[in-house]
Amino acid sequence: MLEYLRLENVGPAPSMEMELAPRLNLLTGDNGLGKSFLLDVAWWALTRRWTQELNGNLTSGYRAMPRDVKKPATISFRIQSKTKPVEYTSKYSPRDERWIGKAGRPANPGLVIYAHADGGFSVWDPARNYWRTRGKEDVQDTIPAYVFSPQEVWNGRTIDVGGKPTLICRGLIDDWAIWIRENGQYAKVIARVLDFLAPPGESLEIGPLLRLSVNDARDIPSIKTPYADAVRIVHASAGMRRIMGLAYMLMWSWVEHLRNADLQGLIRTNQVTMLFDEIESHLHPRWQRSILLSVLGVADLMHKHAKVQLIAATHSPLVLSSAEPFFDDTKDAWFDLDLDRASGLVELRRRPFVHHGDVSNWLTSEAFDLKDARSREAEDAIEHARALLRSKRPTLARARAIDAELRAAGLSGIDPFWVRWSTFVDRLAGKP
């Protein structure tokens, strides 16, 4: 688990620091301020490899670079390893173009699962990716991590291992088909996982195996929907595919960890760290409202005896609002990235988590910094109206012009602003 992260002369700010909470960490901020970058660095701190180095099909996850290559750049972090906290500082070497640290095995942070915003996944498994020791020497003969592009999540990935093409993951389509045909433990678990991830009042049920065409020998899993008993998963919506991808990779990482830990006589991991970039990606607001608890619930289902930490970046006020019923300052934290326009620098702050109730209040909070929860046109029109309300010499002509602007902006007829505004206009018009 990741407990602490500090960057100096790296990324969008001269210095960034995070003291992470043990259960839930929410990360907000405008586009381009560094949310995905921080998740990439968190993955590297936990696994010591950049995802793009392990799979060139990814369009993200590149090695972090110094802001100013002429100045020292460091990444410091503290990890709760299998037995104790381990602190570490890595320095960037411009000559070597890489991050340099002490030799030897890195700390074992437990199982690490990284859900990328585009539907790709990365998994680091201590039963499969951890360096081994023979005598007094480290033997780095294992795959460093499992990194999948979105297409590889569904269709599988083959890599070169010891000079031979090796299938390291069959992919969602084939594995689901196998689990369904076997109709054993894994079929039951994936059904429960899908049920967890569905929002309250809805269900995601597995349908029969179907063919896609006469030239495709694969059995394609299907799901049951309110409008059809069987929809092939390749025909499902982007939101449904996102949920199925999450379900599959959470399931696959658990299944493979259990199999390989048992195969090697290892104790199953007691720690799971999950990194989610844009956790609400492609999801309807109804699903956004439940995804946090759903992911934590799935992790608890699969890893009953492990500590689970979730670090999630989000643009959704519904995700923030959904955390209100269970957010605990002793277990959870909220970090926010802001641009100081005066200095032109990005600032990372741990903010107190405030209950805002109505989701529109989150839009105007420090998380999203909107002046108004309405459209931009309505926001501008109301600003003009408020300026006239504050004016010492308002005119009826100006009020009528702004009234027309409010209506042209599509301000709802039931918007509470109309009460104050209509009273003001009537008074200017001399109406009782």
C-alpha positions as CSV (number, residue, x, y, z in Angstrom):
1,M,0.0,0.0,0.0
2,L,1.1,3.5,-0.7
3,E,1.4,5.7,2.3
4,Y,3.3,8.8,1.2
5,L,4.4,10.4,-2.1
6,R,6.6,13.4,-2.7
7,L,7.8,14.8,-6.0
8,E,10.5,17.5,-6.3
9,N,11.1,19.1,-9.7
10,V,8.9,16.5,-11.4
11,G,5.5,16.9,-13.1
12,P,3.2,20.0,-13.2
13,A,4.5,21.6,-10.0
14,P,7.9,22.4,-8.5
15,S,6.9,20.3,-5.5
16,M,3.9,17.9,-4.8
17,E,3.2,15.9,-1.6
18,M,0.6,13.4,-0.6
19,E,0.0,11.7,2.8
20,L,-2.4,9.0,1.6
21,A,-5.2,7.5,3.6
22,P,-5.4,3.7,4.1
23,R,-8.8,3.1,2.5
24,L,-10.1,5.7,0.0
25,N,-8.2,8.5,-1.7
26,L,-10.1,10.8,-4.1
27,L,-8.2,13.0,-6.5
28,T,-9.9,15.9,-8.3
29,G,-8.7,18.8,-10.5
30,D,-9.1,20.3,-13.9
31,N,-7.9,18.6,-17.1
32,G,-4.1,18.8,-17.5
33,L,-3.2,19.5,-13.9
34,G,-1.7,16.1,-13.2
35,K,-4.3,13.6,-11.9
36,S,-3.3,10.8,-14.3
37,F,0.3,11.7,-13.9
38,L,0.1,11.2,-10.1
39,L,-1.5,7.8,-10.7
40,D,1.3,6.8,-13.1
41,V,3.9,7.8,-10.5
42,A,1.9,5.9,-7.8
43,W,2.0,2.8,-10.0
44,W,5.8,3.3,-10.5
45,A,6.4,3.7,-6.8
46,L,4.6,0.5,-6.0
47,T,6.0,-1.6,-8.9
48,R,9.2,0.3,-10.0
49,R,8.3,0.1,-13.7
50,W,6.5,2.5,-16.0
51,T,3.5,1.0,-17.8
52,Q,4.5,2.3,-21.2
53,E,7.9,0.6,-21.0
54,L,6.1,-2.7,-20.5
55,N,3.6,-2.3,-23.3
56,G,4.2,0.1,-26.2
57,N,0.6,-0.2,-27.2
58,L,-0.4,2.2,-24.4
59,T,-0.8,5.9,-25.1
60,S,0.0,6.9,-21.5
61,G,2.2,5.8,-18.6
62,Y,5.4,7.3,-20.0
63,R,8.5,7.7,-17.7
64,A,8.2,10.9,-15.6
65,M,10.7,13.6,-16.5
66,P,12.2,16.6,-14.5
67,R,10.7,20.0,-15.0
68,D,14.2,21.4,-15.3
69,V,16.8,18.7,-16.2
70,K,19.6,21.0,-14.9
71,K,18.2,20.7,-11.3
72,P,18.0,17.7,-9.1
73,A,14.7,15.7,-9.4
74,T,13.5,13.2,-6.9
75,I,10.5,10.9,-6.2
76,S,10.2,9.9,-2.6
77,F,7.6,7.5,-1.3
78,R,6.7,5.3,1.6
79,I,5.2,1.9,1.1
80,Q,3.6,-0.5,3.6
81,S,5.4,-3.7,2.5
82,K,4.4,-7.2,3.5
83,T,5.9,-6.7,6.9
84,K,6.9,-3.1,7.5
85,P,6.9,0.5,6.1
86,V,9.7,1.1,3.6
87,E,10.8,4.7,2.7
88,Y,12.6,5.3,-0.5
89,T,14.0,8.2,-2.6
90,S,14.8,7.9,-6.3
91,K,16.9,10.5,-8.2
92,Y,16.7,11.1,-11.9
93,S,19.9,10.6,-13.9
94,P,19.8,12.8,-17.1
95,R,22.9,10.9,-18.5
96,D,21.2,7.5,-18.0
97,E,17.7,8.9,-18.8
98,R,16.2,6.9,-15.9
99,W,15.4,7.0,-12.2
100,I,18.2,5.7,-10.0
101,G,17.8,4.1,-6.7
102,K,19.5,1.6,-4.4
103,A,20.1,-1.9,-5.8
104,G,18.2,-4.9,-4.7
105,R,14.6,-6.0,-4.6
106,P,11.9,-3.4,-4.2
107,A,9.5,-3.7,-1.3
108,N,6.5,-6.0,-1.9
109,P,3.4,-3.8,-1.8
110,G,0.9,-6.6,-2.3
111,L,-1.4,-6.8,-5.3
112,V,-1.6,-3.6,-7.4
113,I,-4.4,-3.1,-10.0
114,Y,-4.4,0.0,-12.2
115,A,-7.6,0.8,-14.2
116,H,-6.6,3.2,-17.0
117,A,-9.1,5.8,-18.2
118,D,-9.2,4.3,-21.7
119,G,-10.2,0.8,-20.6
120,G,-6.6,-0.6,-20.4
121,F,-5.4,-2.3,-17.2
122,S,-2.1,-3.0,-15.4
123,V,-1.6,-5.6,-12.7
124,W,1.4,-6.3,-10.5
125,D,1.1,-9.6,-8.6
126,P,3.5,-10.5,-5.8
127,A,2.9,-14.2,-6.7
128,R,4.0,-13.7,-10.3
129,N,6.0,-10.5,-10.6
130,Y,8.0,-10.2,-7.5
131,W,11.8,-10.7,-7.8
132,R,13.1,-13.9,-6.3
133,T,16.2,-14.4,-4.3
134,R,18.5,-17.4,-4.6
135,G,21.2,-17.5,-1.9
136,K,22.2,-13.8,-1.6
137,E,21.4,-12.8,-5.2
138,D,18.3,-11.3,-6.7
139,V,17.0,-13.3,-9.7
140,Q,14.9,-11.1,-12.0
141,D,13.5,-13.8,-14.2
142,T,9.8,-13.0,-13.9
143,I,7.6,-10.8,-16.0
144,P,7.8,-7.3,-14.4
145,A,4.0,-6.7,-14.6
146,Y,1.0,-7.4,-16.7
147,V,0.0,-4.4,-18.8
148,F,-2.9,-4.5,-21.2
149,S,-4.2,-2.1,-23.8
150,P,-8.0,-1.9,-24.0
151,Q,-8.1,-4.3,-27.0
152,E,-5.8,-6.8,-25.1
153,V,-8.2,-6.8,-22.1
154,W,-10.8,-8.2,-24.4
155,N,-8.8,-10.4,-26.8
156,G,-5.8,-11.4,-24.7
157,R,-2.0,-10.7,-24.8
158,T,0.9,-12.7,-26.0
159,I,4.5,-11.6,-25.2
160,D,8.0,-13.0,-25.7
161,V,9.1,-15.0,-22.7
162,G,12.5,-16.7,-23.0
163,G,12.5,-16.3,-26.7
164,K,9.1,-17.9,-27.1
165,P,5.7,-16.3,-27.8
166,T,3.7,-16.9,-24.6
167,L,0.0,-16.2,-23.9
168,I,-0.1,-14.4,-20.6
169,C,-3.8,-13.6,-20.6
170,R,-6.6,-15.1,-22.7
171,G,-8.7,-12.0,-22.5
172,L,-12.3,-11.3,-21.3
173,I,-14.0,-13.0,-24.2
174,D,-12.3,-16.4,-23.9
175,D,-12.0,-16.5,-20.1
176,W,-15.6,-15.6,-19.6
177,A,-16.6,-18.3,-22.1
178,I,-14.5,-20.9,-20.2
179,W,-15.9,-19.9,-16.8
180,I,-19.4,-20.1,-18.2
181,R,-18.9,-23.5,-19.8
182,E,-17.3,-24.9,-16.6
183,N,-20.2,-23.5,-14.6
184,G,-18.2,-23.8,-11.5
185,Q,-16.8,-21.4,-8.8
186,Y,-15.5,-18.8,-11.2
187,A,-18.9,-18.5,-13.0
188,K,-20.6,-17.9,-9.7
189,V,-18.0,-15.3,-8.6
190,I,-18.1,-13.3,-11.9
191,A,-21.9,-13.3,-11.6
192,R,-21.6,-11.9,-8.1
193,V,-19.1,-9.3,-9.2
194,L,-21.4,-8.1,-12.0
195,D,-24.2,-7.9,-9.5
196,F,-22.0,-5.8,-7.2
197,L,-21.0,-3.4,-10.0
198,A,-24.6,-2.8,-11.2
199,P,-26.3,0.2,-9.6
200,P,-29.1,-0.4,-7.0
201,G,-32.3,-1.5,-8.7
202,E,-30.6,-2.9,-11.8
203,S,-29.0,-6.2,-12.6
204,L,-26.3,-7.5,-14.9
205,E,-26.9,-11.1,-15.6
206,I,-24.8,-13.4,-17.8
207,G,-26.6,-14.8,-20.8
208,P,-25.8,-17.8,-23.0
209,L,-22.8,-18.2,-25.2
210,L,-23.4,-17.1,-28.8
211,R,-21.5,-17.1,-32.1
212,L,-20.7,-13.8,-33.9
213,S,-20.5,-15.1,-37.4
214,V,-20.0,-18.4,-39.4
215,N,-16.3,-17.5,-39.8
216,D,-15.6,-16.8,-36.1
217,A,-15.1,-19.9,-34.1
218,R,-15.2,-18.1,-30.7
219,D,-18.1,-18.5,-28.3
220,I,-19.1,-14.9,-27.3
221,P,-20.5,-14.4,-23.9
222,S,-23.7,-12.4,-23.6
223,I,-25.6,-10.4,-21.0
224,K,-29.3,-10.1,-20.3
225,T,-30.7,-6.6,-20.5
226,P,-34.2,-5.1,-19.9
227,Y,-34.8,-5.2,-23.6
228,A,-33.2,-8.5,-24.6
229,D,-32.4,-11.9,-23.1
230,A,-29.0,-12.1,-24.8
231,V,-26.8,-9.2,-26.1
232,R,-23.4,-10.2,-27.2
233,I,-20.9,-8.4,-25.0
234,V,-19.1,-7.0,-28.1
235,H,-22.3,-5.2,-29.0
236,A,-22.8,-3.7,-25.5
237,S,-22.6,0.0,-24.9
238,A,-19.4,1.8,-23.9
239,G,-20.6,2.1,-20.3
240,M,-21.5,-1.6,-20.1
241,R,-18.2,-2.6,-21.7
242,R,-16.4,-0.4,-19.1
243,I,-18.2,-2.3,-16.3
244,M,-17.5,-5.7,-17.8
245,G,-13.8,-4.7,-18.3
246,L,-13.6,-3.7,-14.6
247,A,-15.4,-6.9,-13.5
248,Y,-13.1,-9.1,-15.7
249,M,-9.7,-7.5,-14.6
250,L,-10.7,-7.5,-10.9
251,M,-11.7,-11.2,-11.3
252,W,-8.7,-12.2,-13.5
253,S,-6.1,-10.6,-11.1
254,W,-7.7,-12.4,-8.2
255,V,-8.0,-15.8,-9.9
256,E,-4.4,-15.7,-11.2
257,H,-3.1,-14.6,-7.8
258,L,-4.8,-17.4,-6.0
259,R,-3.7,-20.0,-8.6
260,N,0.0,-18.9,-8.6
261,A,0.2,-18.4,-4.8
262,D,-1.1,-21.9,-4.3
263,L,1.1,-23.3,-7.0
264,Q,4.2,-21.9,-5.3
265,G,3.1,-22.6,-1.7
266,L,2.9,-18.8,-1.0
267,I,0.6,-17.1,1.5
268,R,-2.0,-15.1,-0.3
269,T,-1.5,-11.3,-0.3
270,N,-2.7,-9.3,2.7
271,Q,-2.7,-6.0,0.8
272,V,-4.5,-4.8,-2.4
273,T,-3.9,-1.3,-3.9
274,M,-6.3,-0.2,-6.7
275,L,-5.6,2.8,-8.9
276,F,-8.6,4.1,-10.9
277,D,-8.2,6.9,-13.5
278,E,-11.6,8.6,-14.2
279,I,-13.5,5.9,-12.2
280,E,-16.8,7.2,-13.7
281,S,-15.6,6.9,-17.3
282,H,-18.5,6.1,-19.7
283,L,-21.0,5.6,-16.9
284,H,-24.5,7.0,-16.6
285,P,-25.1,9.2,-13.6
286,R,-27.0,6.4,-11.9
287,W,-23.9,4.2,-12.2
288,Q,-21.5,7.0,-11.2
289,R,-23.5,7.3,-7.9
290,S,-22.7,3.8,-6.9
291,I,-19.3,2.9,-8.5
292,L,-17.1,3.8,-5.5
293,L,-18.9,1.4,-3.1
294,S,-19.3,-1.2,-5.8
295,V,-15.5,-1.3,-6.4
296,L,-14.7,-1.4,-2.7
297,G,-17.4,-4.1,-2.3
298,V,-15.9,-6.3,-5.1
299,A,-12.4,-6.0,-3.5
300,D,-13.8,-7.0,-0.1
301,L,-15.6,-9.9,-1.7
302,M,-12.4,-11.2,-3.3
303,H,-9.9,-10.2,-0.7
304,K,-11.7,-10.8,2.6
305,H,-8.5,-11.0,4.7
306,A,-6.6,-8.2,3.0
307,K,-6.4,-4.5,3.5
308,V,-7.8,-2.7,0.4
309,Q,-6.7,0.8,-0.6
310,L,-8.4,2.7,-3.5
311,I,-6.8,5.8,-5.1
312,A,-9.3,7.2,-7.7
313,A,-9.2,10.3,-9.9
314,T,-12.6,11.7,-10.9
315,H,-14.3,14.5,-12.7
316,S,-17.7,13.6,-11.4
317,P,-19.6,15.5,-8.7
318,L,-21.8,12.4,-8.3
319,V,-18.7,10.3,-7.3
320,L,-17.9,12.9,-4.6
321,S,-21.4,13.1,-3.5
322,S,-21.7,9.3,-3.3
323,A,-18.8,9.2,-0.8
324,E,-20.7,11.3,1.8
325,P,-22.5,8.5,3.6
326,F,-19.4,6.5,4.4
327,F,-16.4,9.0,4.2
328,D,-14.3,8.6,7.3
329,D,-11.4,11.1,7.9
330,T,-9.4,8.4,9.7
331,K,-9.6,6.1,6.7
332,D,-10.2,8.4,3.7
333,A,-8.8,11.5,2.1
334,W,-9.6,14.0,-0.7
335,F,-6.8,15.7,-2.7
336,D,-7.5,18.5,-5.1
337,L,-5.3,20.0,-7.8
338,D,-5.7,23.7,-8.6
339,L,-3.9,26.2,-10.9
340,D,-2.9,29.4,-9.2
341,R,-3.4,31.8,-12.1
342,A,-1.3,34.5,-10.4
343,S,1.8,32.4,-10.2
344,G,1.0,29.9,-13.1
345,L,1.8,27.0,-10.7
346,V,-0.2,23.9,-9.9
347,E,-0.9,23.3,-6.2
348,L,-1.9,19.9,-4.7
349,R,-3.9,20.2,-1.5
350,R,-5.5,17.7,0.9
351,R,-8.9,19.3,1.5
352,P,-11.3,18.7,4.4
353,F,-14.2,16.6,3.1
354,V,-17.4,18.6,3.4
355,H,-20.8,17.2,3.0
356,H,-22.6,19.3,0.3
357,G,-25.8,17.3,0.0
358,D,-27.2,18.3,-3.4
359,V,-24.8,17.3,-6.1
360,S,-25.1,20.8,-7.7
361,N,-23.4,22.1,-4.6
362,W,-20.4,20.0,-5.4
363,L,-20.1,21.7,-8.8
364,T,-19.6,25.0,-7.1
365,S,-17.3,23.6,-4.4
366,E,-13.5,23.7,-4.4
367,A,-13.6,20.3,-6.2
368,F,-14.8,21.8,-9.5
369,D,-14.7,25.6,-9.0
370,L,-17.7,26.4,-11.1
371,K,-19.4,29.8,-10.3
372,D,-22.8,28.3,-11.1
373,A,-24.3,24.9,-11.7
374,R,-26.3,26.2,-14.7
375,S,-25.2,26.5,-18.3
376,R,-22.5,29.0,-19.2
377,E,-25.0,31.2,-21.0
378,A,-27.3,31.2,-17.9
379,E,-24.4,31.8,-15.6
380,D,-23.4,34.9,-17.6
381,A,-27.0,36.2,-17.8
382,I,-27.4,35.8,-14.0
383,E,-24.1,37.6,-13.4
384,H,-25.5,40.5,-15.4
385,A,-28.7,40.4,-13.5
386,R,-27.0,40.3,-10.1
387,A,-24.8,43.3,-11.2
388,L,-28.0,45.3,-11.9
389,L,-29.5,44.2,-8.6
390,R,-26.5,45.7,-6.9
391,S,-26.6,48.9,-9.0
392,K,-27.5,52.1,-7.2
393,R,-29.4,53.4,-10.3
394,P,-31.0,50.4,-12.1
395,T,-33.1,51.2,-15.2
396,L,-36.2,49.4,-16.5
397,A,-34.8,49.3,-20.0
398,R,-31.6,47.6,-18.8
399,A,-33.7,45.2,-16.6
400,R,-35.9,44.2,-19.6
401,A,-32.8,43.6,-21.8
402,I,-31.3,41.3,-19.1
403,D,-34.7,39.6,-18.7
404,A,-34.6,38.8,-22.4
405,E,-31.0,37.5,-22.0
406,L,-32.1,35.2,-19.2
407,R,-34.9,33.7,-21.3
408,A,-32.7,33.3,-24.3
409,A,-30.2,31.5,-22.1
410,G,-32.9,28.9,-21.4
411,L,-33.1,29.5,-17.7
412,S,-35.7,27.1,-16.4
413,G,-39.1,28.5,-15.5
414,I,-38.9,26.9,-12.1
415,D,-35.4,28.2,-11.4
416,P,-35.4,29.9,-7.9
417,F,-33.6,33.0,-9.3
418,W,-36.8,34.0,-11.1
419,V,-38.6,34.8,-7.8
420,R,-36.1,37.5,-6.8
421,W,-35.6,38.8,-10.4
422,S,-39.3,39.1,-11.2
423,T,-40.0,41.0,-8.0
424,F,-37.1,43.4,-8.9
425,V,-38.4,44.0,-12.4
426,D,-42.0,44.5,-11.2
427,R,-40.8,47.1,-8.7
428,L,-38.9,49.0,-11.5
429,A,-42.0,48.9,-13.6
430,G,-44.1,50.3,-10.8
431,K,-46.2,47.2,-10.4
432,P,-47.7,46.6,-6.9
